[in-house]
């Protein structure tokens, strides 16, 4: 007999699923606070060492916001994916594919058609991932590893490796280069994404089903949750968020290229995990994902201002991410 997630059914470890999920944000551990403390330490460090290099200027903060918004939006969706005990390795390829399809369509048919085409491609890519995972009963790690290459190849074929410039002022203003009261439009995309993602994650039945599915799939199914539908939904959401990120990149640089999003998958996963979302499902934080994303952006920005070469930046960021992930994930498996 199918019942709602709020049923009195008991979890195998004691207590109803809903009761335990509601208790998740009620206590904070060291791993929860690590990303916020790290953010403060990193910000203070660069503020002191780069006081004469423009780090604290308004223009630099705007640059950081513009550079991190696509990652942040994908990070919000990735919180849902990891919370359901899945993973999506294809988001970087979806970014490029959606950007190229969106840019090509904008140039031919206008803003509305381009937006629908770009987001639609991302949603279809995510839906394909979800259906393959559920129907083939293969781990999402392996499925999305394969579709990562599939979507990347499609992105290269769409325009035969040719860049697609976008001169549509309305599109570029809405998705990247516009200002509202002097504030970059990307800030509003980020704020809206946080508000919606947090509300859905913490305040809706869907969010509870996602957490229940990742926390204990067997118990979730026992209270009537269609865990397969949840898994398909979160992977579809991930594809849509990647597509939106691709359109924002396109609006920022006034064009699309097949290499967009090439390194975004690892950066997004790092931001989410650093922010306290468990790799083992059932636990996540939208605020933590935001701070993790901005933290990585600040580190990249600071290293550039310090004059480090690209290779040195990769080494430094890699070490920082390893340490941060180790600290933030230390207690999430308990």
C-alpha positions in Angstrom: 0.0 0.0 0.0 1.5 3.4 -1.0 1.7 6.0 1.6 3.2 9.5 1.8 6.8 10.2 3.0 5.2 11.7 6.2 3.9 8.2 7.1 4.4 6.8 10.6 6.4 4.0 9.1 9.6 3.4 11.0 13.1 3.4 9.5 15.2 0.4 10.0 17.5 2.4 12.3 14.6 3.8 14.4 12.4 6.8 14.0 10.3 7.9 11.0 12.2 9.1 7.9 10.6 12.5 8.1 11.5 12.9 11.8 15.2 12.2 11.1 15.3 14.3 8.0 13.9 17.3 9.8 16.6 16.8 12.4 19.4 17.1 9.9 20.0 20.9 10.1 19.3 21.1 13.8 22.9 20.3 14.8 26.1 21.5 13.3 29.4 19.6 13.4 32.9 20.7 12.7 32.5 19.5 9.1 29.5 21.7 8.7 31.4 24.8 9.8 34.7 24.0 8.0 33.7 25.7 4.7 32.6 28.9 6.5 35.7 29.1 8.6 37.8 28.4 5.5 36.0 31.1 3.6 36.9 33.7 6.3 40.5 32.6 6.6 41.0 32.7 2.8 39.3 36.0 2.5 41.4 37.6 5.2 44.6 36.1 3.8 44.1 37.6 0.3 42.8 40.8 1.7 46.1 41.3 3.6 48.5 39.9 1.0 46.8 41.6 -1.9 45.8 44.9 -0.3 47.7 46.8 -3.0 46.7 44.5 -5.9 43.0 45.4 -6.3 41.6 42.3 -4.5 39.2 44.4 -2.3 37.9 46.6 -5.2 34.3 46.4 -6.3 35.3 45.6 -9.8 37.2 42.5 -8.6 34.2 41.3 -6.5 32.0 41.7 -9.6 34.5 39.6 -11.6 34.3 36.8 -9.0 30.5 36.8 -9.0 30.5 36.6 -12.8 33.0 33.8 -12.9 31.4 31.7 -10.2 27.6 32.0 -11.0 27.5 29.2 -13.6 29.4 26.9 -11.1 27.1 28.0 -8.3 23.9 27.2 -10.2 25.2 23.8 -11.2 26.3 23.2 -7.6 22.7 23.8 -6.4 21.5 21.0 -8.7 24.4 18.8 -7.7 23.3 19.0 -4.1 20.0 17.3 -5.1 21.9 14.7 -7.2 24.4 13.7 -4.4 21.7 13.8 -1.8 19.8 11.1 -3.8 23.0 9.1 -3.8 23.7 9.7 -7.5 26.4 11.6 -9.4 26.5 13.4 -12.7 29.8 13.5 -14.5 28.3 14.8 -17.7 27.4 18.4 -16.7 30.5 20.0 -18.3 29.7 18.4 -21.6 26.0 19.5 -21.3 27.2 23.1 -20.7 28.9 23.2 -24.1 26.2 21.4 -26.0 23.4 23.6 -24.6 25.4 26.8 -25.1 26.1 25.9 -28.8 22.5 24.9 -29.5 21.2 27.9 -27.7 23.5 30.3 -29.4 22.8 28.9 -32.9 19.0 29.1 -32.2 19.2 32.7 -30.8 21.0 33.9 -34.0 18.3 32.3 -36.2 15.1 32.6 -34.2 15.5 35.0 -31.3 15.9 35.0 -27.5 12.8 33.0 -26.6 13.5 30.2 -29.0 17.2 30.1 -28.1 16.5 29.9 -24.4 13.9 27.1 -24.9 16.3 25.2 -27.2 19.3 25.5 -24.9 17.4 24.6 -21.7 15.5 21.9 -23.5 18.7 20.2 -24.7 20.0 20.2 -21.1 16.8 18.7 -19.7 16.7 16.0 -22.4 20.3 15.1 -21.7 19.6 14.9 -17.9 16.5 12.8 -18.6 18.5 10.4 -20.8 21.0 10.0 -18.0 18.2 9.3 -15.5 16.4 6.8 -17.7 19.5 4.9 -18.5 20.5 4.7 -14.9 17.1 3.4 -13.9 16.4 1.1 -16.8 19.8 -0.4 -17.2 20.3 -0.6 -13.5 23.9 0.7 -13.9 25.5 3.1 -11.4 25.1 6.8 -12.5 28.9 7.1 -12.2 29.3 4.8 -15.2 26.4 6.0 -17.2 27.3 9.7 -16.9 31.0 8.9 -17.6 29.8 7.5 -21.0 27.3 10.3 -21.7 30.0 12.8 -20.8 31.8 11.8 -24.0 28.6 11.4 -25.9 27.5 15.0 -25.2 31.0 16.3 -25.8 31.1 14.7 -29.2 27.6 16.1 -30.0 28.8 19.6 -29.0 31.7 19.3 -31.4 29.5 18.1 -34.2 26.8 20.8 -33.8 29.0 23.5 -35.3 31.9 21.4 -36.4 34.2 22.9 -33.8 33.3 26.4 -35.0 32.7 29.2 -32.4 29.2 30.8 -32.5 29.3 34.5 -31.7 26.0 36.0 -30.3 25.3 39.7 -31.0 21.7 39.6 -29.7 21.8 42.4 -27.1 18.7 41.2 -25.2 20.1 37.7 -24.8 23.5 38.9 -23.7 22.0 41.3 -21.2 19.6 38.8 -19.7 22.1 35.9 -19.4 25.4 37.5 -18.6 26.5 41.1 -19.3 23.6 43.1 -18.0 23.4 45.3 -15.0 20.5 46.0 -12.7 21.0 49.1 -10.5 24.7 48.7 -11.1 24.7 45.0 -9.9 25.6 42.3 -12.4 22.5 40.3 -13.6 24.5 37.1 -12.7 24.1 38.1 -9.0 20.4 37.9 -9.4 20.6 34.6 -11.2 22.6 33.3 -8.2 20.3 34.7 -5.6 17.2 33.4 -7.3 18.8 30.0 -7.7 19.7 29.8 -4.0 16.2 30.9 -2.9 14.4 28.4 -5.1 16.8 25.5 -4.5 16.8 25.9 -0.7 13.0 26.2 -0.6 12.5 23.1 -2.7 15.2 21.1 -0.9 14.0 21.9 2.6 10.4 22.9 2.4 8.8 20.5 -0.2 7.7 16.9 -0.4 10.1 16.5 -3.3 13.1 17.6 -1.2 12.1 15.2 1.5 11.9 12.3 -1.0 15.3 13.2 -2.4 16.8 13.1 1.1 15.0 9.9 2.0 16.1 8.2 -1.2 19.7 9.0 -0.6 19.6 8.3 3.1 18.0 4.8 2.9 16.5 3.7 -0.4 14.9 0.6 1.1 13.1 2.5 3.8 12.1 5.2 1.3 10.5 2.5 -0.9 8.8 1.0 2.1 6.8 4.2 2.7 5.7 4.6 -0.9 8.4 6.8 -2.4 9.1 6.0 -6.0 12.9 6.2 -5.7 13.4 5.6 -9.4 11.3 8.6 -10.3 13.3 10.7 -7.8 16.6 9.6 -9.3 15.4 10.4 -12.8 14.2 13.8 -11.6 17.4 14.9 -9.9 19.5 13.9 -13.0 17.1 15.8 -15.2 17.4 18.8 -12.9 21.2 18.6 -13.2 21.0 18.7 -17.0 18.8 21.7 -16.9 21.1 23.6 -14.5 24.1 22.8 -16.7 22.2 24.1 -19.7 21.4 27.4 -17.8 25.1 27.7 -16.9 25.9 27.3 -20.6 23.5 30.1 -21.6 25.0 32.3 -18.9 28.6 31.6 -20.1 27.3 32.5 -23.6 25.8 35.8 -22.4 29.0 36.7 -20.6 31.4 36.1 -23.5 28.8 37.0 -26.2 29.2 33.6 -27.9 29.6 29.9 -27.5 32.5 27.5 -28.0 32.8 23.7 -27.7 35.3 23.9 -24.8 32.8 25.7 -22.5 32.4 23.8 -19.2 35.5 21.6 -19.8 36.7 21.8 -16.2 33.3 22.6 -14.6 32.4 19.1 -13.4 35.3 18.7 -11.0 35.0 22.3 -9.8 31.2 21.9 -9.2 31.6 18.6 -7.3 34.4 20.1 -5.2 32.3 23.2 -4.3 29.4 21.0 -3.3 31.4 18.5 -1.2 33.4 21.3 0.4 30.1 22.9 1.3 29.1 19.9 3.4 27.0 17.7 1.0 27.6 14.0 1.6 29.0 11.9 -1.1 27.0 9.0 0.4 23.5 10.6 0.1 20.9 11.9 2.5 22.6 15.1 3.5 23.3 18.4 1.8 23.4 22.2 2.1 22.5 24.8 -0.5 24.2 27.6 1.5 27.3 25.4 1.8 27.3 24.9 -1.9 27.2 28.6 -2.5 30.0 29.3 -0.1 32.0 26.4 -1.5 31.6 27.8 -5.0 32.5 31.4 -4.1 35.5 30.1 -2.0 37.0 28.3 -5.0 36.4 31.4 -7.1 38.1 33.6 -4.5 41.1 31.2 -4.4 41.4 31.2 -8.2 41.1 35.0 -8.3 43.7 35.5 -5.5 46.2 33.2 -7.1 45.9 35.0 -10.4 46.5 38.4 -8.7 49.5 36.9 -6.9 51.0 36.2 -10.3 51.1 32.4 -10.2 51.3 30.6 -13.5 48.4 28.4 -14.7 50.3 25.2 -13.7 51.1 26.6 -10.2 47.4 27.6 -9.8 46.3 24.1 -10.6 48.7 22.6 -8.1 47.7 25.1 -5.3 43.9 24.7 -6.0 44.2 20.9 -6.1 45.9 20.8 -2.7 43.4 23.2 -1.2 40.5 21.2 -2.5 41.9 17.9 -1.2 42.4 19.3 2.3 39.0 21.1 2.3 37.2 18.0 1.1 38.9 15.8 3.7 37.9 18.1 6.5 34.3 18.7 5.3 33.6 15.0 4.6 35.3 13.6 7.8 32.0 13.2 9.7 29.4 12.9 6.9 29.7 9.2 6.7 28.9 8.6 10.4 
